[in-house]
Amino acid sequence: MHDLVIKGATVVDGTGVGGFVADVGVAQGRIAAVGNDVGSGAEVIDAAGLTLTPGIIDPHTHYDAQITWDPSASPSLELGVTTVLMGNCGFTIAPCRPADRELTLKNLTQVEGMSLDALLNGTLWEFETFPEYLDMLESKGVGPNVATYCGHSSLRTWVMGAEASTRAARADEVAEMKRLLLEALEAGAAGFATSTFEGHNGWGGTPMPSRLAELGELETLVGALGEAGRGCFMLTKGRHDEVAFFEKLARDTGRPILVAAVVHDDANPTGAGSDIAGIEAAAARGYPIYAQVPCTPISMDLKLTGFYAFEGMKAWKPAIGLYEKPEQLTALYSDPAFRAAVKAELVAPGALNRFTDQWDLMEILEVSKGEHDHLVHRTVGELAREDGKHPLDWMLDFGIDEGFETTFNAQILNSNEDEVLKLLKSERTSITLSDAGAHLSLFCDAGFALHMLSRWVRERGDFSLEEAVHRLTGAQAAIYGLKDRGTIAPGQAADLFLFDAESVGRAPKQRVSDLPAQASRLVTGAVGVEGVWVNGTRVVDASGLMLGEGRPGQILREFG
């Protein structure tokens, strides 16, 4: 007798082959049988009319701190995700000396849009080294399966302290970082992650430590993956990083290279396509390089006391350190020279913007004054035209008048679906970049897979259900070396996702205050999800999360 039998579902097995009606038997956390009659089970679920797939694999999350107080990695499980890969961009919390804990959390607050109060009150620090961090998570238990990179910024901070964000490393310091990375790989790190992206700033606008690394340091650390013969290299690229450099790293190390973020930008309409073409050409020469591409439009909820969409701009840097100083911020935002510099950079060719002067894609979501209620859901662009102002002037004037309590929503990137489709269709694309666990005040894309299944499969018809499921499960497992996951077949881990293909999708976002210190965040719920199992244990039913005290997830330490 099996522990569980799911009967009569349309099985889409993650390989890309056509769906078929079958029963699936589960025993001891693994798939035991798939067929027309697999026998009896201690629990039997009638799934006729529903679709059963492998659990979603989310390779780009930032749950590193949250999972220490929230083993469910909310809200990912409820959205069909059974495996998360953390530590992306190199923004990890291990290794970390006690003296560097507050700085590490402050940097996360700025670069990843996390509440400092929540981090300070919630993060569990029963570790210092990377191996101790994995051991702690394993001893406490986790809801989803968890893999994590060893992060560059954490390595630099451990070795260099506060100087990690101010200078290049000496040869002896690089050697010590390499030693620590090899130790992490031996303990079960999924690889090494870093960021050279100019918009990644830490506390007060200081560059994140990895941005100070010279080329030799980066090559030495990525080279450690080749020496160890294990792990992926994940890079969030800066404006000057070229595909030829990624190809050289892949050639020298033989390790998979994951490049983020490859997104469509209307201000640079050929940039992402050029990156994809270069990666495809490198792959044709035999090198394992992939682009991380989101299937969702990137939009953010923003206030002028944390305007992340502009923080990659040099002209905006003076504002970052004044977000908590309203009088000084008012003076800066009122300064004609500041405004002129921002306006110029918004339209400068090749400028590093997250927002590209598309003011009709920025709307007002919330206002603080009742007299402004009639402006909600109108765009800054149209309101500025009515008042005869430049949109930046209008937005800053309005924000000052509202005491910086206005919430704007800006569609930043990836909003042109026909162009995004070209990126998603490439076989060298890893569909990801949910950023789950990060940017909690800005957006929630943890349900990226539900958007893929609803928008790109059911509504637009650009992908078959089988193709989309393969790209979200089996293909992800192959790219990142996740053993025994990503397909429904005997012997595979029983990570399963049951849903109604005719209704599955994301529910509207909502703001909740359920973080430590009652800090708020944006979350999204699921529509059409009937069940999620992690290693054979049910963690979600039609009513939502049912994890309880169970911790069926595994800390993944071995990668193919």
N, C-alpha and C positions, 0 to 999 in steps of 0.2 A: 504494500500500500504506500502511495506517495503521501508526503506531507500536505501537498496542495495539488489540485487539478483545476485548471482553467479550461472550461469546455466550450467548444463551438465558436471561438473567436476567429476573426480574419487575422491570420498571423502574417505580419510584415516583418521579416526576420532580420533585417539590417544588412543583408548582403546585396540588396538591389533587385533581387528576383521578384517575380510577381507574387502578390499576396495569395494565401490559400487558407481555407477553413480547416482548423485542426484543434485538437486538444493538446495542452501542454502540462506535463507532469513535473513537479518540483520535489526534490528530496534533499535534505541536509544542505540547503542553501544553493543547490545547483539544479540546472535543468536536467531531468532524468530521461524524459521521453517527449517526442513530438510526433503526433500522428492522429489517425482517425479514432482510435480507441486505446488510450494509454493505461486504462485500468482505473482503479478506485483511488480515492484520496481521503485523508482525515478531514480535509476541507475541500469542498467542491464549489466552484463559482460558475454560474451559467453566464457566459459572455457572448451569447448569440447576438449578432448585430453590432458588436463592438470590435474595435481594432486593438490587437496586442502587438507591441513592438518591444525591442530592447529599451532599457532606460536611457534617457538622454544623457550624453556626455558633454559637460560644459567646460571647455579647456581654458577659459579666460575669466577667472574670478579673483576676488580680493577678500576672501573670508578669513584671512590669516589671524586677525585679532578677534573678530566676531565669534569664530568657532570655539574660542576658549571659554566663552560664557553661553553660547548658543549652539549646542552640538547638532541641532537640526539644520544649521545653515539656512535659516529662513530668508526668503520664501522658496528656495529652489526645489525642495522635495515636492511641494504642492504643485509645482509647475512641470513635473515629469522628469526632473533631473535626478539621476542616481549616482553620478560621479562628478566631482568638481576637481579642477586643477587650480591651485592657489599659488600665490607668490609671483604673479605676472608683473612685468616691468621691473622686477627686482625689488618691489616694495614689500618686504617681508618684516617680521618682527623677531626673527631668529637668524643668526645668533645675535644676542643683545646683552651687554653688561648692565647690571643694575643702575649704574650711573648714567646710562644712555637711554633708559626707558622713556623718560618724559619727552626727550627730544625726538625719539623715534615716533611716539604717538602724535606729537605736534606736527611732525612732517606728514604723517598720514592724514591728519586733519586738513592740511592745506592741499596736498597733491591728490588725495582721493576723496575729498569732500565728506569726511567722517566727522561726527560730533566729538569734540575733545572731551566733553563731560562724560559721554558714553564710554569712550576709550579708557579714560582714567579710572572710571568707576567699575568697568566691566572686565577689562583684560586681566587674564589670569597669568601670573608670572612665575610658574613653578618650573622654570627652565632658564638656562643661559645659552647653551650651545644649540646648534641645529639638531644633533641627535637627541638631545634632551627634550627639545620641542616635539619631535615626532613621538618620542616615548610618552610624553605627557598626554598628547592627544589620544594615543592608543590606550593608555590606562584609563582615561576618562570616558572614552567611547565617543563615536560620532554617528550621526544619522545616515548621511550619504557616504559613499566611498570617497576618500580624500587622498590626493597626491599634491605635492608642493615642490616648487623650485627652491633652490638656494638663491637668495637675492643679492645682487651686487651692492646695492646701497647699504644693506645690513653688514656685508663683509667689510666694506670700507669703514663704516662707523666703528665696528669692533676693533679694527686694526689701527685706525687713525683718529678716532674720537671726533671732536668737533671740527677738526681740520679736514675731515672727509669732504666737506662741501666748499673748501676754499683753495685746494691745491692738488697738484698731481702727486701720485704716490712714488716713494722711493723704491728701488729695486728690492730691498729687504721686505718692504711692506707688501709689494706685489707677491713675493714668494710666500709670505704668511697667508695672504688671501687664498692663494692657490692651495696651500696645505689644508686650510679650513674647508675649501670647496671639495677637495678630494675626500676629506672626512665625511662631509655631508652626503656625497654620492655613495660612499660605502654604507652609510646609515640608511639610505633609501630616498634621497632627493630625486625628483623627476628630471633634474637638469639644472641649468643655470639661466637666470633671467636678468636683464638689465634694461636701461632706458638711456638713450642719447637725445630724447625729444626735448627741444628747447622750452616747451610749455610746461614741463614737469618741474614745478617749484615746491620747495618745502616751506617750513614755517617762516613767515615774514617775507616771502619771495626769494629766499635763498635757493640756489639750484640744488636739486636732489643730488646726493653724493656721486652717483654713477655718472653724472654729466661731467664731472671733473676728471674722469679717467682718460688717460692718453691711449693711443692706438695699441701700443705694446702691452699695456696692462690688459686690455680687452682680449687681445690675441692670446696672451698667456692663460687667461682664465677659461676662455672657450677651448683652448688647447687641452686643458685638464679633462674635458669631456672625452676627447680623443684618446688620451692616455688611459682613462678609466674604461673606455669602451662602452660607455652607457650615458643615457640622458640626452635631452633636447636642449638646444639653445634658443631662448625666446628673447627677442629684441623689440622694443618700441622705438622706432627709428626717428632720427632727427632729419632736418631738411637736407643735410649734405650726405647722408648715407646712400650708397649706391648698391644696386643688385650685384655688381661685380665684386664688391666687398663680401657680401653674403656668400656668393659662390666660392670665393677663396677660402672662407672659413669652412664651408662644407667640404671642399676638396682637401683641406689640410687635416680635418678632424674626422671626416666620415660620419658626422652626427647630423641629425635632422635640425634644420634651421627654421624657426617660426618668426615671421616678420609682421609686426603690427605698426600702426593700424592702417590698413589699405582700405580707404573709404572714398566715395565719390564726393568731389568738391566742385560746385558749379563755378567757383572762381578759378579753378585749375582743372578744367574738364578732362584733360588727357593724362593727368598725373597718375591716377590709380591704374588706368588701363596700361600705361607704360610699365608700371611696376609689375603687373601681372604678366605682361608679355616677356619681360626680362626673366622673371621667375620660371615661366614655362620653358624658355630657351635653356636656362640652366638645368632644369629638370630633364630636358631632352638630352643633355650631355651627361646625365647620370647622377646629378646632385640632388639630395633630398631637401629641397627648399619649398616652403609653403607660405602663403599669405593668409593672415587672419583678417577676415572680412565679416562685418555684421550684416544680418539680413533685415535689421530694423532701421528706420530712420533715426538719426541721433538728434534728440531734442532735449532741452534742459529747462528746468524751472529755476529761475535766478532772481536774486535780490542784489541790489547795488552794494551790499556789504559782503559780497562773496561772488563776484561776477566771473565765474570760471570760464565762460565763453571768451573772455577777452584776455585771460591771464597769460597767453602765449605771446602777447604783443609787448614789445619793448616800451612803447609809450604808456602802457597801462601799469607797468611795474610799480611806480610810486604809490598807486592806490592799494596794493596788496597789504602793505604794512600798516595801513590806516583804517582797515575795515572795522576795527573795534574802537575807533576814535572819531565819533561822528562830526565833531566840530572841525577837525582838521580835514576829514574827508569832504565835508561840504565846501571848504575853501579850495581844495584841489579840484573837485568837480566843477567849481565855478570859474576856474582859471582859464582864460581864453587860450593861453599857450598850451595847456594840457589838452584841451579839446581839439585844438588845431593839429597837434601831434597824433592824437588817436585817429582823427578823420583821415589824415594822410596815410597812416599805416593800414587802415582798413581797405584802402583801394590800391596800395602799392603792389606792383607785380612781384610775385614770389614771396610776399610777406607771410609770416606764420600766423595765421588766424584760425580760430575755431569758428568764428562768425565772420561771414564774408560780405558784409555790407548789404545783406538781404533783409531790409527792414520790414518788408511786407510778410516775412516769415517769423516776425517777433510780435507776439500778442500779449495783452495784459490779462493775467489770470486772476489776480486778487488785488484789491486796493484797501487802503487803511481809512480813507475818508468816505463817508456816505455820499457826499456830493459828487464823488467820482464813480459811483456804481454803474452809471450808464456807459462807462468806458470799458468795462470788462468784456473780454473777447474781441475787442477791436485791436488793430495792429498799430504798432508805433509808426510804421510808414504812412498809413492813411491819416493818422492823427497829426503827424508832423506836416503833411501836405496841407491839411485844413488850416493849420496855424501859421503856415509860411515859414517853417523852421527846418533846419537840417535835423534829420532824425536823432542824431546823437545829442544835439542840444535839447531837443524836446524830451528825450528820455531822461537825461540828467536833471533838467529843470523839474520835471514831474517827480522824479525820485526824491529830490531834495525837498520839494513841497510836501511829499508824503512821509517825510522822516525816514526814508529808506525802507519802508514797510511794503512797498509794491512788489508783487511777484510777477515777473515776466516769464513767458515761455518762448524759447528761441529754437527753431529748427536749424541745427548747426550744419549737419552733413548728411549724405546718404538719402536725401529726400526725393531725388529723381529716380524713380523705380526702374525705368527702362535702362538707365545707365548702370544702376546697381545690379540689375540682372546679368549684365555682361560679366561682372566680377564674380557673382555667385556661381555662374555656370562653369567656371574654370575648374578643372580637376585638381589644380594646385591651390585651391582655396579651402581653408578650414573655416567653416561657418561658426562664428563665435563672437567674442568681444561683448559679452553681456555686461562685464564689469560688475557682476553680482557681488554684493557686499560693500561696494564703493559708491561714491557720488549719491549718497542716500538722500540728500536734500534736493538733488537735481533731476534724477530720473530713476526708473527701475526697469531694466531690460533683462531681468533674470528669466522672464518668460519668452526669450527669443525663439525657442523651438516651437512654442505654441503659435507665435506669429508666423513662423515658417510654414507650419501646417495649415494655418487658416488663410493667410494672405497669398502666399506664393503657390500653394497647392490648390486649395478649394476655390478661392476667389479669382485669382489671376490665371491659374492653370499652367504656370510656367514650369512646374516640376510635377512629375507623378508622385503619388504618395510614397511608392517604393523608393524612388530616387531621393526624395527629401529625407526619409527615415534613414537610408543608408548614409547620407552625408552627415546626419546628426548623431549617428551611433557607430556603425561598423567602420566607416571611413575615419572617424575621429580616433577610435581605438587603434587603428593601424598607424595613423600618423604619430601618435604620442606613445606608442608602445605599451598600451594597456592590455595586459595579458588576460585571456579568458573572458573578455567583455565585449559588448557591442553587437553581438548576434544572438539569435535564439536557436540553439542547437544543443544536443546532448553533451554534457560536460562543461558547458559554459556557466558562469555565475548567473544566478537567477535574479538579475536586475531587469525588471519588467515594468511596462507602462501600458495601461489599459484606458482607452478613450473612445468617444463617439466621434468618428471622422467627419460627420455632418455638422457638428457644432463646436468642435474643439477650438479654443482660442484664448486670448488674454481678456480678462475683465478690465474695466476702467481702473486707472491708478487711483490710489487714495493715500492720504497722509495719516499716519498713526503715530502714537507716542508710546512705543513699547520697548525702546532701547533702555539700557541702564541710565540712571539719572533722569528718567522720563523724557529722554531726547526723542525727537521725532524723525521719521523717515518716510519716503515714498515706497509703497508696495503695490503689487498688482496680484490679483487672484486669477484663478483658472476657470474656464468654461469647458464643460464636456469631459472633464477628467473623472474617470471612474475608479482608478486604482493605481498605486505605485508600490513596487516591491523592491527592496534592497537585500540582496543575498538571500532571497526567499522569504523575507519577513515583510509583511504589509505595513507600510508607513503612511499611506494616504488612501482614503476611500472617497466616495462621492461627496461626503460632507466636508472633506478637508483633511488636515494633518491629524494622524492618530498615532504618532510616534510614542507618546507616553514616556516611560522610563527606558524603553528599548533603545539600544544603540547597535543596529545591525551592520553599520558601515565598517569598512576596513581601511586602515592606513596602508595605502599602496606603496610598496617599497621596491618592487621588481618590475622592470620594464623591458619589453622585447626589443 
